[in-house]
Amino acid sequence: MDSIFAKRMDALGTETAFEVLAKAKALEKKGRDIVHLEIGEPDFDTPKNIKEAAVKALHAGYTHYVPAAGIPELREAIAEHISKTRDIDVDPEEVVVTPGAKPIMFFSILALANPGDEILNPNPGFPIYESVINFVGAQQIPIPLKEEKNFRFDPEDVQDKIMKAVAEAIADRDDVFVISDEVYSKILYEGQHESIASLPGMKERTIVLEGFSKTYAMTGWRLGYGVMRKDLAQKITQLMVNSNSCTCAFTQMAGIEALQGPQDESEKMVAEFKKRRDVIVPGLNEIPGITCKKPLGAFYVFPNITGTGTNCRDLSDYLLNKAGVAVLPGTAFGKHGDGYLRLSFANSVQNLNKALDRISEALEKR
């Protein structure tokens, strides 16, 4: 019997982190102690001032429909924030607020890519990009992120001096856009964030994808946004109307407080993540068969496990079921992730040390 589902659904992928999380939770229900290093979310609470802003908004009546592109006050706050932090002039009409940042990547590809169009995407990379590219029938062109290049674009794979080269290469092209995923722009341990949108001629060709989930530990609030030229913003707003109607009203008011209120709690969180990075990286490098580069931002490590003699999917299953450590295989992020694991260090130092001990012991027994 033919499938009852539309054929396009066959092209849609998933996010393995949630699948592994479900398996880990099932083991916990059976009494197993699991160290969670699979899911990518801060283990901190949302700052108190942000929560209070949401409660205040609820009592003030922000419980109804609002404009599909976002509450004007939040769009203004975002425009001001991006203008200041990226050194570009942003108009509120160039901002679209969405329930989380994922809709921006989904809607942007849906609005711009026709079947057969080529889309370059980093590999390994966030799996939803590849999923959506396949879903719309476009052709993905994976750009390998190599360990020897610290998982950055290899100039030979694209062009010399990547950001400037891309800007120069498409400067006279109206039909080429760059989605610049900047959701970790504030979670940096070295250097400073740079956006391709800040380069000459790139603002009109860049979709800045940002959100509140990581910086302000607001993953469950579902609040994100995109910054793009006005004509595209109108198309993304149409997709919002046809899918979500609007983003939660009182959540948006909390977003204003997040951007304009005190930043000390977020800064403390980033400082703690740095401490954890400096625990897990040397710890992994001490385990025979594993080597690990030090990340400069976010809260993930991507250790090379080829020295263990086990493929990444089998090893991730083994560590979950035998060692009680939930991690992700590198191939969850693309074929060029083969030979690696992805671990989130958004967990306590105590639990990170427990995980390191368990991984080491499990590999000794294997």
N, C-alpha and C positions, 0 to 999 in steps of 0.2 A: 504494500500500500504506500502510495506517495505520502510524503510528509505534509501535515496540515499547515506547517509554518512557511512563511515567505522565504524564498531562497536567499534573500539578502542576510537573513539571520545566520546563515552558515559562515558568513565572512566576519561576523562580530566576535571579537575575542573577549577576554576577561582580565581581571586583575588578580593574579595568583595569591597576593597577600591575604585577600579575604578568604580564599579557599583554604590556605594553610591555617589561618586563624580559626576557621570552623573546625578543622581536624584537631587543632590543639585544644579547643574548648571541649570537644567531645571526649578527649583523653582526660581532661580535668574533671569532667563529670564522673569518670570512672575512678577518680581518686588520685590520678597522676599529678605530680608537681611539674609544671611546665614554665620555663623561662621564655617569655615572649620577646623575640628579636625579629619578628616577621612583619609586624604592622608599622606603617610609617606615620605615627602621630605622636606629638609631645605627650609625655606622661604627667604634665603639669595641669593644674586647674586654670580655667580662664581667669584673668585678673579681676579682682573684686569690683573695680570701678566700671568695667565693661558690663559685668552682670547687673550691677545696680542701674546702669543706663537702660538696659533692656527691661528691667522691672518697672522703671519710671515710665518708659514708653508704653508698656502694657496698660498701666493705670491712666495714661494720658489718651488712650483710645487708639493706639497704633495696632489695631487688630483687624483691619479691613484691607481691601484692594488698594494698591498704590500704583503709580505709573510703571509700565512694563520695563522701562529702561532703568528704573531706580528712583528712589525719593530724591528730589532736586537737591536737598541739603547734603545728602551723602555724595551725590555725583559732583557737587561743588567741592566737597572736602577731598575727594579722590583726585579731582583735577588739580587742586592746590598741592596735594601731596606729591603727585607724580611730576608736576612742573618743578617743584623744589628739588626732589631727589634725583631726577633724571636730567635736569637743566634743559627742559624743553617747555614750550608754551602749550598747555592742554586746556581745551574748552570743555565745560561740563557736558556738552552735546557729543563729545567724543568718548564718553564713558558709558558703558552698559554694565549694570549690576546684575549678577546671576546667583542662583543658589549653589554656591561653591564655584571653584575655578574651572572644573571640568567642562561645564557647558560652553565656555569660551572656546576651548580647543575643538569641541564637537561642532558647535555652530559655525565657527570660522571655516573649518574644512568643508562643512556642508554647504556654506554660502559661496565658497570660492572655487572648489575643485569639481571639475566635470569628470565623468568616467574616462580613464586613460591618461588624465593629466599626471605629470610627474611631481612627486613631493619628496624632497630630501628630508630624512629624519635620522637622528643619532641612534646608534645601535651598539651596545645596549642603551636603552632609554626607557622612559615611562611607557608602559605597554599600551596605554589607551590611544596614543598617537597612531601606532601601527594598526590597532583595531579599527579606528575610525577611517583611516586611509583606505583600508580594505573594504570597509562597509560602504563607502561612497563609490567604490569601483575605480579609485585612482591607483596609480602605480607608485609604490613606495621605492625610493632609492636609498638604501641604508648607507649611512656614513659610519664606518667602524670607529669606535672610540677605543684606542689601544692603551694597554697598561703602560707600555714604555713611553707613551706620551702623556702619562698621568690622566688617562681617560678624557683627554681633550681632543678637539678636532685636529687631525693631522693636516698640516697645510698642503701636503701633496694630494690629499684626498679631496680637497676643496680648492683653495687657492692660497697664495701667500698671504700671511697676516689676516687670518680668517674674517674678522668682523669688517675691517676696512675693505678687504677684497670683495666680500659679498656686497657691501654698500656700493662699491665702484662697478661691480658686475651688473647690478640691476638698476643702476641710477637712471637709465633711460627707458626702463621697462615699467609700464603701468600694470602689467598683468602678473607680476611676481610679488609675493608678500612673504614676510618673515614672521612666524609666531615666536615671540621671545618669552619663554616661560620663566618668570622671575619670582615665583612663590617663595623661594628661599633667599631672597635678596637681603634680608636682615639677619639671617643665620650664617654669619661668616666669622671665621677665626683668624684669618689673615687677609691683608689687602682690603680693597673696597669694591662694592658692586659697580659694574659698568653695564649699561644697557646699549644694545645696538641702535635703539631708537634715538639715542643722543648724538649719533654720528650725522654729519651733514647729509641731507637728502633722504634720511632713513625714517623720519617720523611718519611720513605719509605712506610708507610701505611696511610699517611694523605694527603688529598687534601685540601689545604688552599684556601678558596674562598674569594677573596677580590675585591675591586673596588674603584672607585673615586666618585661615586654619592653622598654619604653621607658626607664624610670628607671634600670634596671640593665643595659641592653644585653643582654637575655636573650631576644631574639626567637625563637631556635631552641630554647629550653628548653621552650616552650609551658607557661606557668604563669600563670594568672590566677585571679580570684575575684569573687564577688558578695556583697554584704551586703544582706540583706533580712529582712523579718519571718519568723518561724519557720514559719508554715504554707506560705508560698511556698517557703522554703528546702527544705522536705520534698518539694515537687513538683519542684523543680529537681534535687534528689538522685535522685528517681525517674527523671528523664530521663537523668541521668548513668549510673545503673545499666543503663538500656536502650540506651545508646549507647557509652559509653567504659569502663564498669565503674569506673574510678578514674583519677586523675591520677598520673603517674609518681612513684614513692615517693622516690627519691633526689633528684629535682628539687624536691620539696616541702621536703625537709630543707635544701636550698640556699636555698629561699625564706625560711626562718626566719633564716638568717644574713644574707640581704639586708636584711631588716627590722630586725634587732637588732644587726648588725655595723656597722663604720665606714661612714660615708656620704661620705667625702672624694672617692673616685673618681667617684661619681655627681655630686657638686657641681662637680668639675673639668670633667666632661663638659658640664654645663649652661653653665658659664662659657665654654667653647669654642664651644658652639652660639651663644651671644650674640654672640661676636666674628664668627662667620660670618654671622649675621643682619645685622650692621652692615657687612658687605662686600657681600652680595648685593642688599640693598634699594636702596642708593644706586646700585649698578651697574646694576640694571634700570631705575631711573628716568632714567639717562643715555642709554638706548637710545631713539631716536625711535620713537614709536608705542606705547610701553609705559609704564604707570604702576603703582606698587606701594606698597601700604600696609605699614607696619611691624607685624609680628605681635608680640604680647605674650608668647607662649609657644609650645611645641611646636617643630618644626624644618621648617616649611613656609612658603612664600610663595605668594600667589594673585594674580599680576599681571594687570592689565587689558590686553588686547592688541587692543582694538577699533580703536585708532589705526593698527594695521598693515594694516587692510583685509582681513584673512584670518580665516576662522573658526577656532576653537580646535582642532578635530580635524585640519584640513588643516595648520595651523601646527605642531602637535605632530609629525605625520608628517614634515613637511618638515625640522624641526630634527633629528629622529633620522636620517633618511636622507641629508640633505645636509650638516648641520653636525656630526653625531656627538654630539648632546646629547639624552639621553633625558628627556623631560618628559611630563606627563599633560595631556590636554585637560580644561578645567573641567567639561565635561558628564559626565565620568566620576563626578562627585559630585552629579549631578542637573541638571535642565533649567535651573535658575537659575545654573548655573556657566558658561553660554554666554557667550563673550566673555572668558574667562580661561584661564590655564594654571595648573597646580599643580606647583611645583618643591620638592623636598626639598633643604635645605642640610645634610644629614647627609653631608657630603663635605669634603675638605680645602679650605683657603683657596686653595691653588694650583689645584685643580681647579675651584673656583667661578669664579676669575678666567678660567681657560681657557674655561669654559662661557660666561661673559659675552662674551668676545671673539668666540667662535664664533657666538653668537646675533646679536650686532651685525653681524658681517660677512655672515652669511647673510641678514639682513633688508635690508642694503644692496644685495645682489645680486638679491633677489627682485623 
